[in-house]
Amino acid sequence: MIGNHSHTEYGKKLVDAAVTGLRAGQPGDAGRYFSSMAVKSLQLAAGWACAAWLGSHLLRRRAKLPLALGYAGIGFLAAMAWNSRPATRSMASSALREMNRVRDQHWLELNPIDYA
């Protein structure tokens, strides 16, 4: 039982470190940043939707609107991932740095160094 409790506490510390790192690595005004990325991504999504609608029209497919909306969604997600990659990279790097700090601390608690 005691071992499980220590694993649970260690896991909680890792999760807390990851969340702290994500917050520290995000852009200054994250809401405004990601909103502007969404607006930019809508342009690509509209292009994908038009291309899907035109393609389905030329191929004489019946489900033009669902196909166009599906491609619009894919275009939006792809553009958001591409446009926000600098912020994502910064947030992931910061989260990993914090998690590594907790991992190192945990290792030192399990393996104390005796300088004597």
ABEGO torsion letter per residue (X at the ends): XAAAAAAAAAAAAAAAAAAAAAAAABBABAAAAAAAAAAAAAAAAAAAAAAAAAAAAAAGBABAAAAAAAAAAAAAAAAAAAAAAAAAAAAAAAAAAAAAAAAAAAAAAABBBBAX
